[in-house]
Amino acid sequence: MPVPLLPSKLPDVGTSIFSVMSQLAAECGAINLAQGFPDYDPPQALTEALARHARTAGHHQYAPMPGLPRLREAISHKTAAVYGVPAPDPTTEITVTSGATEALYAVLAAVVRPGDEVLVLEPAYDLYGPAIRLQGGVPVYVPLRVPEFTPDWDLVQAALTPRTRLVMINTPHNPSGAVLTLQDLTTLAGLLADTDAFLLSDEVYEHMVFDGQQHASALQVPALAERSFVLSSFGKTYHATGWKVGYCIAPPLLTAEVRRVHQFVTFAVSTPAQHALADVLLEPEQYATLPAFYQHKRDLFGELMAGSRFELLPTPGSYFQLARYQSISSEGDVAFAQRLTRESGVAVIPVSAFYHDGLDHGLIRFCFAKRDDTLALAAERLSQI
């Protein structure tokens, strides 16, 4: 018999731009400022803890499905200490996942039903739209103001309908580095007050907010917290993206639904990695120093690029830097990013990849989560253009 045809659920979706640009960087021997991962190792305390737990009997089998109790307890303690909120119940409100990516997918699978609308503020991480569509949901895109990348809450309110099942926000924001304020979150709470919509708050860059500002979490607004799934990532916080460990904080009834999905997707996350993270999470200095650490890298990259023809936009958070290149080229951002990789040896991400329709504002995204010498060499190449 002939092999049956398999109609694609995502016929218009190709390989992620992050994989494409990283592969091109490898082929060209370019410096990879495209994909969002550091080129330095996690803290020594974390790698030593991992080695210690890898040698511990009993730490090589499945962890409990929701996550190791000691890690969930550490997350609860840390959340209360950092945000001044009641400690989430480790038993009923915290789930350890295979990265924030799995947490996000589990939330969408648990919440979104065919025909439900999901509001997405654009530009947005390229996972959001396809993950919504895989659940039969309908992404409703609301543009952020450019170049500040702040929400127009009137547009958000206009986009809300009785079919809105979920609103997705991301702060600090990828790709722009913009951050939402407590006033923003309070405004959003007011918009959702008379709706049945839930909130997914992607806060994986929570410890990368600069210039003396503080990260505002949905957990700090009670009217939002009661309807929110808040996601975070140990990979971002501890320079360990390859470990793929994140978590979701949500009220008990919402957590129960996330776990219904999680148990049939990954079931459990790496046991020795969870033990190691539980050890270091009780040491606040491991994450309390991150704002200064990454602000140094942002400022250094800005200084190094001062003599270039790129126009860098303000970056109040995350480890991403947007830039205009119109004084160099009138090309579209995809073509420019590819040429930059091939001819100048520096790989970047075109920001149009974060729009569902490829909207091109003439912006590219650098990742400055790199060693200082890497940033210096990249800036040297870019300044020669």
FIROVEX-622637 format. One record per residue (C-alpha): residue number from 1; residue in three letters; x, y, z. Coordinates in steps of 0.1 Angstrom, whole numbers. Example, Ala and Ser with C-alpha at 12.3 -4.5 7.8 and 13.67 -1.06 7.14 Angstrom:
REM residues 2
<1, "ALA", <123, -45, 78>>;
<2, "SER", <137, -11, 71>>;
REM end
This chain:
REM residues 385
<1, "MET", <0, 0, 0>>;
<2, "PRO", <12, 36, -6>>;
<3, "VAL", <23, 56, 24>>;
<4, "PRO", <-6, 76, 36>>;
<5, "LEU", <-4, 114, 33>>;
<6, "LEU", <-1, 134, 66>>;
<7, "PRO", <-18, 168, 63>>;
<8, "SER", <1, 193, 84>>;
<9, "LYS", <-15, 209, 113>>;
<10, "LEU", <8, 239, 107>>;
<11, "PRO", <13, 240, 69>>;
<12, "ASP", <26, 276, 69>>;
<13, "VAL", <51, 271, 97>>;
<14, "GLY", <87, 263, 88>>;
<15, "THR", <119, 259, 109>>;
<16, "SER", <122, 285, 137>>;
<17, "ILE", <141, 316, 128>>;
<18, "PHE", <163, 309, 158>>;
<19, "SER", <174, 276, 144>>;
<20, "VAL", <178, 290, 109>>;
<21, "MET", <201, 319, 120>>;
<22, "SER", <221, 297, 144>>;
<23, "GLN", <227, 272, 116>>;
<24, "LEU", <238, 300, 93>>;
<25, "ALA", <261, 313, 119>>;
<26, "ALA", <277, 279, 123>>;
<27, "GLU", <281, 275, 85>>;
<28, "CYS", <297, 310, 82>>;
<29, "GLY", <318, 308, 114>>;
<30, "ALA", <299, 339, 126>>;
<31, "ILE", <296, 352, 161>>;
<32, "ASN", <261, 341, 172>>;
<33, "LEU", <243, 371, 187>>;
<34, "ALA", <211, 357, 173>>;
<35, "GLN", <197, 328, 195>>;
<36, "GLY", <191, 338, 231>>;
<37, "PHE", <217, 317, 250>>;
<38, "PRO", <248, 327, 269>>;
<39, "ASP", <283, 316, 258>>;
<40, "TYR", <294, 312, 294>>;
<41, "ASP", <287, 285, 320>>;
<42, "PRO", <262, 284, 349>>;
<43, "PRO", <274, 295, 384>>;
<44, "GLN", <300, 271, 398>>;
<45, "ALA", <278, 265, 428>>;
<46, "LEU", <251, 251, 405>>;
<47, "THR", <274, 228, 384>>;
<48, "GLU", <290, 215, 416>>;
<49, "ALA", <256, 208, 430>>;
<50, "LEU", <246, 189, 399>>;
<51, "ALA", <278, 168, 401>>;
<52, "ARG", <271, 161, 437>>;
<53, "HIS", <235, 150, 431>>;
<54, "ALA", <245, 130, 401>>;
<55, "ARG", <267, 109, 424>>;
<56, "THR", <239, 105, 450>>;
<57, "ALA", <221, 72, 452>>;
<58, "GLY", <184, 75, 444>>;
<59, "HIS", <187, 107, 424>>;
<60, "HIS", <185, 91, 390>>;
<61, "GLN", <149, 79, 388>>;
<62, "TYR", <117, 98, 381>>;
<63, "ALA", <110, 128, 402>>;
<64, "PRO", <74, 134, 414>>;
<65, "MET", <52, 146, 386>>;
<66, "PRO", <47, 182, 400>>;
<67, "GLY", <84, 185, 408>>;
<68, "LEU", <106, 177, 437>>;
<69, "PRO", <89, 189, 469>>;
<70, "ARG", <122, 206, 481>>;
<71, "LEU", <125, 226, 448>>;
<72, "ARG", <88, 236, 449>>;
<73, "GLU", <93, 248, 485>>;
<74, "ALA", <124, 268, 475>>;
<75, "ILE", <104, 284, 446>>;
<76, "SER", <77, 293, 471>>;
<77, "HIS", <101, 309, 495>>;
<78, "LYS", <119, 328, 468>>;
<79, "THR", <87, 341, 452>>;
<80, "ALA", <74, 355, 485>>;
<81, "ALA", <108, 370, 493>>;
<82, "VAL", <113, 387, 460>>;
<83, "TYR", <78, 399, 453>>;
<84, "GLY", <64, 405, 488>>;
<85, "VAL", <34, 383, 481>>;
<86, "PRO", <19, 354, 501>>;
<87, "ALA", <40, 323, 495>>;
<88, "PRO", <25, 301, 468>>;
<89, "ASP", <15, 267, 482>>;
<90, "PRO", <42, 243, 469>>;
<91, "THR", <17, 214, 470>>;
<92, "THR", <-11, 230, 450>>;
<93, "GLU", <2, 261, 432>>;
<94, "ILE", <37, 253, 418>>;
<95, "THR", <46, 229, 390>>;
<96, "VAL", <81, 222, 377>>;
<97, "THR", <82, 218, 339>>;
<98, "SER", <106, 210, 311>>;
<99, "GLY", <115, 247, 306>>;
<100, "ALA", <90, 275, 304>>;
<101, "THR", <83, 263, 268>>;
<102, "GLU", <66, 232, 282>>;
<103, "ALA", <48, 252, 308>>;
<104, "LEU", <34, 275, 281>>;
<105, "TYR", <23, 246, 260>>;
<106, "ALA", <7, 229, 290>>;
<107, "VAL", <-13, 261, 299>>;
<108, "LEU", <-25, 265, 263>>;
<109, "ALA", <-35, 228, 261>>;
<110, "ALA", <-53, 230, 294>>;
<111, "VAL", <-72, 263, 288>>;
<112, "VAL", <-78, 267, 250>>;
<113, "ARG", <-106, 249, 233>>;
<114, "PRO", <-114, 250, 195>>;
<115, "GLY", <-127, 284, 186>>;
<116, "ASP", <-114, 302, 217>>;
<117, "GLU", <-96, 335, 211>>;
<118, "VAL", <-62, 342, 226>>;
<119, "LEU", <-49, 378, 227>>;
<120, "VAL", <-13, 381, 219>>;
<121, "LEU", <7, 414, 221>>;
<122, "GLU", <29, 417, 191>>;
<123, "PRO", <58, 414, 184>>;
<124, "ALA", <58, 381, 203>>;
<125, "TYR", <80, 350, 207>>;
<126, "ASP", <74, 328, 177>>;
<127, "LEU", <61, 298, 198>>;
<128, "TYR", <29, 316, 209>>;
<129, "GLY", <9, 316, 177>>;
<130, "PRO", <16, 280, 166>>;
<131, "ALA", <10, 266, 201>>;
<132, "ILE", <-24, 284, 202>>;
<133, "ARG", <-34, 271, 168>>;
<134, "LEU", <-24, 235, 177>>;
<135, "GLN", <-52, 237, 204>>;
<136, "GLY", <-77, 249, 178>>;
<137, "GLY", <-75, 284, 193>>;
<138, "VAL", <-76, 316, 173>>;
<139, "PRO", <-47, 341, 179>>;
<140, "VAL", <-59, 377, 181>>;
<141, "TYR", <-29, 399, 176>>;
<142, "VAL", <-27, 433, 193>>;
<143, "PRO", <2, 455, 182>>;
<144, "LEU", <25, 471, 207>>;
<145, "ARG", <35, 507, 201>>;
<146, "VAL", <68, 510, 182>>;
<147, "PRO", <95, 519, 190>>;
<148, "GLU", <87, 519, 228>>;
<149, "PHE", <69, 485, 225>>;
<150, "THR", <44, 495, 252>>;
<151, "PRO", <7, 483, 252>>;
<152, "ASP", <-21, 505, 239>>;
<153, "TRP", <-47, 493, 265>>;
<154, "ASP", <-75, 508, 245>>;
<155, "LEU", <-66, 484, 217>>;
<156, "VAL", <-65, 455, 241>>;
<157, "GLN", <-99, 464, 255>>;
<158, "ALA", <-113, 467, 219>>;
<159, "ALA", <-99, 432, 211>>;
<160, "LEU", <-116, 415, 241>>;
<161, "THR", <-147, 396, 232>>;
<162, "PRO", <-169, 370, 249>>;
<163, "ARG", <-148, 344, 230>>;
<164, "THR", <-115, 356, 246>>;
<165, "ARG", <-103, 327, 267>>;
<166, "LEU", <-67, 338, 274>>;
<167, "VAL", <-45, 369, 273>>;
<168, "MET", <-8, 365, 269>>;
<169, "ILE", <18, 390, 281>>;
<170, "ASN", <56, 388, 283>>;
<171, "THR", <76, 411, 306>>;
<172, "PRO", <105, 418, 303>>;
<173, "HIS", <97, 415, 267>>;
<174, "ASN", <113, 394, 240>>;
<175, "PRO", <124, 408, 215>>;
<176, "SER", <123, 445, 227>>;
<177, "GLY", <134, 444, 263>>;
<178, "ALA", <104, 466, 272>>;
<179, "VAL", <89, 461, 307>>;
<180, "LEU", <54, 464, 320>>;
<181, "THR", <48, 484, 352>>;
<182, "LEU", <26, 477, 381>>;
<183, "GLN", <3, 504, 367>>;
<184, "ASP", <1, 485, 334>>;
<185, "LEU", <-8, 453, 353>>;
<186, "THR", <-34, 471, 374>>;
<187, "THR", <-49, 485, 342>>;
<188, "LEU", <-50, 450, 327>>;
<189, "ALA", <-67, 436, 358>>;
<190, "GLY", <-94, 462, 354>>;
<191, "LEU", <-99, 452, 317>>;
<192, "LEU", <-103, 416, 326>>;
<193, "ALA", <-124, 421, 357>>;
<194, "ASP", <-158, 415, 341>>;
<195, "THR", <-145, 388, 317>>;
<196, "ASP", <-140, 350, 319>>;
<197, "ALA", <-105, 354, 304>>;
<198, "PHE", <-74, 340, 320>>;
<199, "LEU", <-39, 355, 319>>;
<200, "LEU", <-6, 338, 309>>;
<201, "SER", <22, 360, 321>>;
<202, "ASP", <56, 349, 306>>;
<203, "GLU", <82, 363, 331>>;
<204, "VAL", <112, 343, 322>>;
<205, "TYR", <135, 374, 322>>;
<206, "GLU", <122, 385, 356>>;
<207, "HIS", <157, 391, 370>>;
<208, "MET", <169, 412, 341>>;
<209, "VAL", <154, 446, 347>>;
<210, "PHE", <178, 476, 347>>;
<211, "ASP", <184, 512, 358>>;
<212, "GLY", <171, 507, 393>>;
<213, "GLN", <137, 495, 382>>;
<214, "GLN", <120, 464, 397>>;
<215, "HIS", <103, 437, 378>>;
<216, "ALA", <65, 439, 381>>;
<217, "SER", <49, 404, 383>>;
<218, "ALA", <13, 395, 378>>;
<219, "LEU", <15, 378, 412>>;
<220, "GLN", <17, 413, 428>>;
<221, "VAL", <-18, 423, 416>>;
<222, "PRO", <-43, 401, 435>>;
<223, "ALA", <-70, 406, 409>>;
<224, "LEU", <-47, 392, 382>>;
<225, "ALA", <-30, 365, 403>>;
<226, "GLU", <-63, 348, 409>>;
<227, "ARG", <-67, 342, 371>>;
<228, "SER", <-31, 339, 361>>;
<229, "PHE", <-5, 313, 351>>;
<230, "VAL", <29, 329, 358>>;
<231, "LEU", <59, 312, 341>>;
<232, "SER", <96, 315, 349>>;
<233, "SER", <128, 298, 337>>;
<234, "PHE", <158, 285, 356>>;
<235, "GLY", <176, 283, 323>>;
<236, "LYS", <175, 321, 319>>;
<237, "THR", <182, 328, 356>>;
<238, "TYR", <212, 305, 359>>;
<239, "HIS", <227, 307, 324>>;
<240, "ALA", <216, 270, 318>>;
<241, "THR", <192, 271, 289>>;
<242, "GLY", <202, 235, 280>>;
<243, "TRP", <189, 222, 313>>;
<244, "LYS", <153, 230, 302>>;
<245, "VAL", <139, 235, 337>>;
<246, "GLY", <111, 261, 344>>;
<247, "TYR", <80, 263, 364>>;
<248, "CYS", <44, 276, 365>>;
<249, "ILE", <27, 293, 394>>;
<250, "ALA", <-11, 294, 394>>;
<251, "PRO", <-40, 291, 418>>;
<252, "PRO", <-49, 255, 428>>;
<253, "LEU", <-77, 249, 404>>;
<254, "LEU", <-56, 262, 375>>;
<255, "THR", <-26, 243, 386>>;
<256, "ALA", <-46, 211, 386>>;
<257, "GLU", <-55, 216, 350>>;
<258, "VAL", <-18, 223, 340>>;
<259, "ARG", <-8, 191, 357>>;
<260, "ARG", <-34, 171, 338>>;
<261, "VAL", <-15, 180, 307>>;
<262, "HIS", <20, 181, 321>>;
<263, "GLN", <18, 145, 333>>;
<264, "PHE", <11, 133, 298>>;
<265, "VAL", <37, 155, 281>>;
<266, "THR", <70, 151, 301>>;
<267, "PHE", <56, 137, 333>>;
<268, "ALA", <87, 147, 353>>;
<269, "VAL", <118, 168, 349>>;
<270, "SER", <155, 158, 354>>;
<271, "THR", <158, 147, 391>>;
<272, "PRO", <195, 156, 397>>;
<273, "ALA", <190, 190, 380>>;
<274, "GLN", <160, 197, 403>>;
<275, "HIS", <180, 188, 434>>;
<276, "ALA", <209, 211, 422>>;
<277, "LEU", <185, 240, 416>>;
<278, "ALA", <169, 236, 450>>;
<279, "ASP", <203, 239, 466>>;
<280, "VAL", <212, 272, 449>>;
<281, "LEU", <178, 288, 449>>;
<282, "LEU", <181, 292, 486>>;
<283, "GLU", <212, 314, 480>>;
<284, "PRO", <197, 348, 469>>;
<285, "GLU", <230, 362, 457>>;
<286, "GLN", <228, 338, 427>>;
<287, "TYR", <199, 357, 412>>;
<288, "ALA", <200, 391, 431>>;
<289, "THR", <232, 401, 412>>;
<290, "LEU", <217, 394, 378>>;
<291, "PRO", <203, 429, 371>>;
<292, "ALA", <238, 445, 376>>;
<293, "PHE", <255, 416, 357>>;
<294, "TYR", <233, 421, 326>>;
<295, "GLN", <232, 459, 328>>;
<296, "HIS", <270, 458, 326>>;
<297, "LYS", <267, 438, 294>>;
<298, "ARG", <240, 460, 279>>;
<299, "ASP", <260, 492, 287>>;
<300, "LEU", <293, 477, 274>>;
<301, "PHE", <277, 466, 242>>;
<302, "GLY", <262, 501, 238>>;
<303, "GLU", <296, 517, 243>>;
<304, "LEU", <313, 494, 219>>;
<305, "MET", <286, 501, 193>>;
<306, "ALA", <287, 539, 197>>;
<307, "GLY", <309, 543, 167>>;
<308, "SER", <289, 521, 144>>;
<309, "ARG", <261, 530, 120>>;
<310, "PHE", <235, 511, 139>>;
<311, "GLU", <210, 530, 160>>;
<312, "LEU", <204, 511, 193>>;
<313, "LEU", <170, 514, 209>>;
<314, "PRO", <165, 517, 247>>;
<315, "THR", <166, 484, 265>>;
<316, "PRO", <151, 485, 300>>;
<317, "GLY", <151, 447, 305>>;
<318, "SER", <159, 412, 292>>;
<319, "TYR", <192, 404, 275>>;
<320, "PHE", <182, 416, 240>>;
<321, "GLN", <191, 448, 222>>;
<322, "LEU", <171, 461, 192>>;
<323, "ALA", <188, 482, 165>>;
<324, "ARG", <178, 501, 134>>;
<325, "TYR", <201, 497, 104>>;
<326, "GLN", <186, 522, 79>>;
<327, "SER", <217, 543, 76>>;
<328, "ILE", <234, 511, 63>>;
<329, "SER", <208, 495, 41>>;
<330, "SER", <172, 497, 28>>;
<331, "GLU", <169, 459, 27>>;
<332, "GLY", <142, 440, 45>>;
<333, "ASP", <153, 428, 79>>;
<334, "VAL", <155, 391, 69>>;
<335, "ALA", <178, 398, 39>>;
<336, "PHE", <199, 422, 60>>;
<337, "ALA", <203, 397, 88>>;
<338, "GLN", <214, 370, 65>>;
<339, "ARG", <238, 393, 47>>;
<340, "LEU", <252, 405, 80>>;
<341, "THR", <259, 369, 90>>;
<342, "ARG", <276, 360, 58>>;
<343, "GLU", <296, 392, 51>>;
<344, "SER", <303, 406, 85>>;
<345, "GLY", <304, 374, 106>>;
<346, "VAL", <277, 384, 131>>;
<347, "ALA", <244, 366, 133>>;
<348, "VAL", <213, 385, 145>>;
<349, "ILE", <175, 379, 144>>;
<350, "PRO", <152, 399, 121>>;
<351, "VAL", <124, 413, 143>>;
<352, "SER", <98, 406, 116>>;
<353, "ALA", <101, 370, 127>>;
<354, "PHE", <82, 380, 158>>;
<355, "TYR", <51, 392, 138>>;
<356, "HIS", <26, 367, 125>>;
<357, "ASP", <24, 385, 92>>;
<358, "GLY", <61, 393, 89>>;
<359, "LEU", <56, 430, 96>>;
<360, "ASP", <90, 447, 90>>;
<361, "HIS", <99, 478, 110>>;
<362, "GLY", <136, 477, 99>>;
<363, "LEU", <148, 463, 132>>;
<364, "ILE", <172, 435, 142>>;
<365, "ARG", <178, 419, 176>>;
<366, "PHE", <211, 413, 192>>;
<367, "CYS", <216, 390, 222>>;
<368, "PHE", <241, 405, 246>>;
<369, "ALA", <242, 374, 270>>;
<370, "LYS", <278, 368, 258>>;
<371, "ARG", <313, 371, 273>>;
<372, "ASP", <327, 406, 272>>;
<373, "ASP", <353, 396, 247>>;
<374, "THR", <326, 381, 224>>;
<375, "LEU", <307, 414, 225>>;
<376, "ALA", <339, 433, 218>>;
<377, "LEU", <347, 412, 187>>;
<378, "ALA", <312, 414, 174>>;
<379, "ALA", <311, 452, 179>>;
<380, "GLU", <344, 455, 161>>;
<381, "ARG", <331, 437, 131>>;
<382, "LEU", <298, 456, 131>>;
<383, "SER", <316, 490, 134>>;
<384, "GLN", <335, 483, 102>>;
<385, "ILE", <303, 483, 82>>;
REM end
